[in-house]
Amino acid sequence: MARVLRMPEVAAGAIQAILQGWSVAAGAPFGKGEVIATVETDKAVVEVEAEEAGVLLRTLVEDGATVEVGAPIAVLGTPGEPPDTPVPDIPEAQNIREALKSPKVPDVPVRALPDDPPAASEPPVTGPAGAGRTRERVFTSPLARRLAKEAGLRVEDIPGSGPNGRVVRRDVEAVVAASVKVTQTPGYTEVTPTPGYTEVPHTPMRRAIAARLTESKRTAPHFYVRGTARADALLAMRAQLNQGGGPRVSVNDLIVKAAAHAHVRVPAMNVTWTDTAVRAHTQVDIAVAVATPGGLLTPVLRAVERAPVSLVATTLREYGERARTGRLRQDELEGGTLTVTNLGMHGTEEFAAIVNPPQAAILAVGAARQAPVVQDGAVVAATVLSVTLSVDHRPVDGVVAAEWLRVFLSLLENPLAILA
């Protein structure tokens, strides 16, 4: 018996998501646990897995469409079921029945973003007087139409790569990435460079980053504490750890582990702010900033205080690889009380970051560098590392942040305690 696959709630509180693509072709069977489709949220690409074996009778939503949570996106059947299998009795059944009989995509409830114009068809147009020429309807997804509008492009002028020439998101992004304006006329295509500047339309991730950081600076009163630690012992210990055959450990891995130990010693920092209370957490979950082509992602490591450094290293490496290829799960991006962001590999000596709500703080780490320091009354050369702790003053007072930073810097200078 046929059943309807609906857009899942891939993130808590989400009302819509983007169908990035289908992993199974229409008419093809699939096994239990096999990925049927991928869905894009603000910060992650989520794989929709089959709850049981079946066959994909019909897809109802094209790649790149923004779909309301709970709206039908496909019709599934048991293995071997024919395309004319009766459709379940649901409000959208008539549209789905028509879809099973027609090669065209039905008009299922797909809601565009608030600023999207409706994805209506364009009326036929005629050519020069007496030519009697008409132009066929241009099919496009709501997302592709919006992206084209923001880039100053006409969807009619963009070659479509979807079914029946449908214009989808990747077609618009390809034109924008090439920084060109495309004009099509009968018999030829004219491509001219965009004069003066180029524009890259906002992605859902970029919009989410902008919204969250604006909210943070507007609602969370930030204050900053800064400090510098001698890092010679830390670097020497890292070199010893990497002499063995285990996973290679980075300075950032040790910093994340040190931050977890500091949270254990100063538990008043291991908190988040809610509208009704300051929530104290029983384990230390730390987010780590990862730069990706689409923007900054912050996957969260769980119970870092109990994890060995080798596990921290392998987990961070795995998260980084999956973040850059858009394969992080939504739950891996949620939670945490502190974010560690490190620009040291780019030579940045010191910077301040914006707290990622509802976390209480973010630690900005600069580059380890040679500098003169005073030791036993004499000036000597040493390797130093500067950090800036940005703190939300609502759940954390200044004296708590200062004590946390003192403990953290002491751990960096006496790094054997990090391995405890």
C-alpha positions in Angstrom: 0.0 0.0 0.0 1.3 3.4 -0.9 2.1 5.9 1.8 3.2 9.5 1.9 6.6 10.7 2.9 6.4 14.1 4.5 9.1 16.8 5.2 10.5 15.9 8.6 11.2 18.4 11.4 14.9 18.1 10.9 15.6 20.9 13.5 13.8 21.7 16.7 11.1 24.4 16.0 11.8 24.5 12.3 8.8 25.3 10.1 10.4 24.6 6.7 13.5 23.2 5.1 15.0 23.0 1.7 14.9 19.7 -0.2 18.5 19.5 -1.4 18.2 16.4 -3.5 16.9 12.9 -4.0 19.2 9.9 -3.4 16.8 7.4 -4.9 15.3 7.7 -8.4 11.6 7.5 -8.9 10.6 3.9 -9.4 13.7 2.5 -7.6 13.6 0.3 -4.6 15.5 1.1 -1.3 16.3 -0.8 1.9 15.7 0.0 5.5 18.0 2.7 6.7 19.0 3.7 3.2 19.1 7.5 2.5 16.2 8.6 0.4 16.8 12.3 0.3 18.9 15.1 1.7 17.3 18.1 3.4 19.1 21.4 4.1 18.6 23.4 7.3 20.1 26.7 8.3 23.4 25.1 9.2 23.4 21.4 8.2 22.5 18.9 5.5 20.4 16.2 7.0 20.0 12.7 5.4 16.4 11.4 5.4 16.6 7.6 6.0 14.0 5.0 5.1 12.2 3.5 8.2 11.6 0.3 6.2 12.3 -1.1 2.8 10.2 0.1 -0.1 10.1 1.7 -3.5 10.0 5.4 -4.4 6.8 5.6 -6.5 6.8 9.4 -7.1 8.7 12.5 -6.0 6.5 15.4 -5.3 9.1 18.1 -4.7 12.0 19.2 -7.0 15.5 19.9 -5.9 16.0 23.2 -4.2 12.4 23.7 -3.2 11.6 25.2 0.2 9.0 23.0 1.8 6.8 23.3 4.9 7.5 20.8 7.6 4.8 18.1 7.3 4.1 18.7 3.7 4.2 15.7 1.3 7.4 15.3 -0.6 7.1 11.8 -2.0 4.9 8.7 -2.3 6.4 5.4 -1.1 5.3 1.9 -1.6 6.3 -1.6 -0.6 8.9 -3.3 -3.0 7.3 -4.2 -6.3 4.3 -2.0 -6.0 3.2 -0.5 -9.4 3.0 3.3 -10.0 -0.9 3.2 -10.0 -1.0 1.9 -6.4 -4.0 3.6 -4.6 -3.0 6.7 -2.7 -3.7 7.0 1.1 -6.8 9.0 2.0 -5.2 12.3 3.0 -6.1 16.0 2.2 -3.5 16.1 -0.5 -4.6 12.7 -2.0 -6.1 14.2 -5.1 -2.9 16.0 -6.0 -0.9 12.9 -5.4 -3.2 10.7 -7.5 -2.8 13.1 -10.3 1.0 13.0 -9.8 1.0 9.2 -10.2 -0.7 9.5 -13.6 1.2 12.6 -14.9 4.9 13.2 -15.5 4.5 16.8 -14.2 5.1 17.8 -10.6 1.8 18.4 -8.8 0.8 21.5 -7.0 1.4 20.2 -3.4 1.6 22.5 -0.4 5.2 23.9 -0.9 5.5 27.2 0.9 8.3 29.6 -0.1 10.2 31.9 2.3 8.2 35.0 3.3 9.9 37.2 0.7 9.4 34.7 -2.1 7.1 35.6 -5.0 4.8 32.7 -5.9 6.3 30.3 -8.4 3.7 31.0 -11.0 4.1 30.3 -14.7 5.0 33.0 -17.1 2.4 33.8 -19.8 3.4 33.0 -23.4 5.2 35.8 -25.2 5.3 36.7 -28.8 8.3 37.7 -30.9 8.5 40.6 -33.3 5.3 41.6 -35.1 4.2 39.0 -37.6 6.7 36.4 -36.3 4.0 34.4 -34.4 6.7 33.1 -32.0 5.8 31.9 -28.5 8.0 31.0 -25.6 7.2 27.9 -23.5 6.5 28.1 -19.8 9.5 28.3 -17.6 9.4 25.9 -14.6 11.4 26.9 -11.6 11.6 26.1 -7.9 10.6 28.9 -5.4 14.2 29.1 -4.1 15.7 29.4 -7.6 13.3 32.2 -8.4 14.2 34.1 -5.2 17.9 33.6 -5.7 17.6 34.8 -9.3 15.7 37.9 -8.2 18.2 38.8 -5.5 21.0 38.4 -8.1 19.2 40.6 -10.6 18.7 37.7 -13.0 15.7 36.6 -15.0 14.9 32.9 -14.6 13.8 32.9 -18.2 17.4 33.6 -19.1 19.0 30.8 -17.1 19.4 27.3 -18.7 17.6 24.8 -16.5 19.2 21.4 -15.6 16.2 19.9 -13.8 13.5 17.7 -15.2 11.9 19.2 -18.3 14.4 22.0 -18.2 13.3 23.2 -14.7 15.5 25.9 -13.3 16.8 24.8 -9.8 19.1 26.4 -7.3 22.3 25.0 -8.7 21.5 26.6 -12.1 21.2 30.1 -10.5 24.3 29.6 -8.3 26.3 28.5 -11.3 25.5 31.7 -13.1 26.2 33.9 -10.0 29.5 32.0 -9.4 30.6 32.8 -13.0 29.8 36.5 -12.3 28.0 37.0 -15.5 24.7 38.2 -16.8 23.2 35.8 -19.3 20.9 37.0 -22.1 19.3 34.5 -24.4 17.8 35.4 -27.8 16.7 33.0 -30.6 19.7 31.3 -32.1 22.5 32.5 -29.7 23.4 33.2 -26.1 25.2 36.4 -25.1 27.4 36.4 -22.0 28.6 39.8 -20.7 30.7 40.5 -17.6 28.9 42.2 -14.8 30.5 45.7 -14.5 32.0 47.0 -11.3 31.0 44.3 -8.8 29.5 40.9 -8.3 26.8 39.8 -5.8 26.5 36.4 -4.1 22.9 35.8 -3.0 22.5 35.0 0.7 22.3 31.3 1.5 20.1 30.0 4.4 23.3 29.5 6.4 24.5 33.0 5.8 21.1 34.4 6.8 21.1 32.2 10.0 24.6 33.4 11.0 23.6 37.0 10.4 20.4 36.6 12.4 22.0 34.8 15.4 25.0 37.1 15.7 22.8 40.2 15.4 20.5 38.8 18.1 23.6 38.0 20.3 25.0 41.5 20.1 21.6 43.1 20.6 20.4 41.0 23.5 23.5 39.6 25.3 25.6 42.2 27.1 29.2 41.2 26.2 32.2 41.8 28.3 35.8 40.7 27.6 38.7 39.3 29.6 42.1 38.8 28.0 45.2 37.0 29.0 48.5 35.6 27.7 50.2 32.3 28.6 53.6 30.9 27.9 53.1 28.1 25.5 56.6 26.5 25.4 55.7 23.6 27.7 52.4 23.1 25.8 54.2 22.8 22.5 56.8 20.5 23.9 54.1 18.2 25.3 52.3 18.2 21.9 55.5 17.2 20.2 55.9 14.3 22.6 52.3 13.1 22.1 52.8 13.1 18.3 55.9 10.9 18.5 53.8 7.8 19.0 51.6 6.1 16.5 48.3 7.5 17.7 46.1 10.3 16.2 48.0 13.5 15.7 47.1 16.1 18.4 46.9 19.8 17.5 47.4 22.8 19.7 43.6 23.4 19.3 42.8 19.9 20.6 44.8 20.7 23.8 43.1 24.1 24.1 39.6 22.5 23.9 40.6 19.9 26.6 42.1 22.7 28.8 38.8 24.7 28.5 36.9 21.6 29.6 39.1 21.2 32.7 38.6 24.9 33.5 34.9 24.5 33.3 35.1 21.6 35.8 37.2 23.7 38.2 34.9 26.8 37.7 31.5 25.3 37.3 29.8 28.7 37.4 31.0 29.1 33.8 29.4 25.9 32.6 26.0 27.5 32.2 23.5 28.9 29.7 20.9 31.6 29.9 17.2 31.0 29.6 14.2 33.3 29.9 13.4 31.9 33.4 16.7 30.6 34.9 20.4 30.2 34.6 20.8 26.6 33.6 23.8 24.8 35.2 25.1 21.8 33.2 26.4 18.6 34.6 28.8 17.8 31.8 31.1 20.0 29.7 30.0 20.2 26.0 32.2 22.5 24.0 31.6 23.8 20.4 34.5 24.3 18.1 34.3 26.8 15.2 35.0 25.3 11.7 35.3 27.5 8.6 33.5 26.2 5.6 32.9 27.6 2.1 29.3 28.6 3.1 30.2 30.1 6.5 31.2 29.2 10.1 29.8 26.1 11.7 30.2 25.1 15.4 29.8 21.4 16.0 29.7 20.4 19.6 31.9 17.8 21.4 30.1 16.1 24.3 31.5 15.4 27.7 34.9 16.7 26.8 36.1 16.6 30.4 35.9 12.8 30.3 37.3 12.3 26.8 41.0 11.5 26.3 42.9 14.0 24.1 43.2 11.4 21.4 39.4 11.1 21.1 39.1 14.9 21.1 41.6 15.0 18.2 39.9 12.3 16.1 36.4 13.8 16.7 37.4 17.3 15.8 39.1 16.1 12.7 36.0 14.1 11.7 33.7 17.1 12.5 35.9 19.4 10.4 35.8 17.1 7.4 32.0 16.6 7.6 31.4 20.3 8.2 33.3 21.3 5.0 31.3 18.7 2.9 27.9 19.6 4.4 27.4 16.3 6.2 27.0 17.4 9.8 23.7 16.3 11.5 21.6 19.0 13.1 22.0 17.5 16.6 25.7 17.8 16.3 25.3 21.6 16.0 23.1 22.1 19.1 24.0 22.6 22.7 27.2 23.5 24.5 28.1 26.3 26.9 31.3 27.5 25.3 32.7 27.9 21.8 36.4 27.8 21.0 37.4 29.7 17.9 41.0 29.7 16.7 42.6 32.0 14.1 46.1 31.3 15.1 46.8 29.2 12.0 46.2 32.4 10.0 48.7 34.4 12.0 46.2 36.4 13.9 47.7 37.3 17.3 44.6 38.5 19.1 40.9 39.0 18.4 37.5 39.1 20.1 34.5 36.9 19.0 30.7 37.2 19.4 29.0 34.8 21.9 26.9 32.1 20.2 23.6 32.1 22.0 22.4 30.6 24.3 26.0 29.7 25.3 27.6 31.8 28.0 31.0 32.5 26.4 33.3 32.1 23.4 37.1 31.8 23.6 39.1 33.5 20.8 42.6 32.0 20.4 45.4 33.7 18.7 48.7 32.4 17.2 51.6 31.1 19.3 54.4 33.5 18.7 57.9 34.5 20.0 58.0 37.4 22.3 60.2 38.8 25.1 59.1 38.0 28.6 60.6 38.7 32.0 61.8 35.6 33.9 63.6 35.8 37.2 64.3 39.5 36.6 65.8 38.9 33.1 64.3 39.4 29.7 64.2 36.1 27.7 62.6 34.9 24.5 59.6 32.7 24.9 56.6 31.4 23.0 53.4 33.1 24.1 49.7 32.6 23.2 47.0 35.3 23.7 43.3 34.6 24.2 40.2 36.7 24.6 37.1 35.4 26.5 33.9 37.0 25.4 31.2 36.5 28.0 27.5 37.1 28.3 27.1 39.1 31.5 23.6 37.9 32.2 24.5 34.4 33.5 28.2 35.1 34.3 29.8 37.8 36.5 33.1 39.3 35.8 34.8 37.7 38.8 33.7 34.2 37.6 35.1 34.9 34.1 38.4 36.2 35.6 38.8 33.1 37.7 38.1 30.8 34.8 40.7 32.6 32.6 43.3 32.3 35.4 42.7 28.6 35.7 42.7 28.1 31.9 46.0 30.0 31.4 47.6 28.0 34.3 46.6 24.8 32.5 48.3 25.9 29.3 51.5 26.7 31.2 51.3 23.4 33.2 49.9 21.1 30.4 50.3 17.7 32.1 47.2 18.6 34.0 45.3 18.7 30.7 45.9 15.0 30.3 44.6 14.1 33.7 
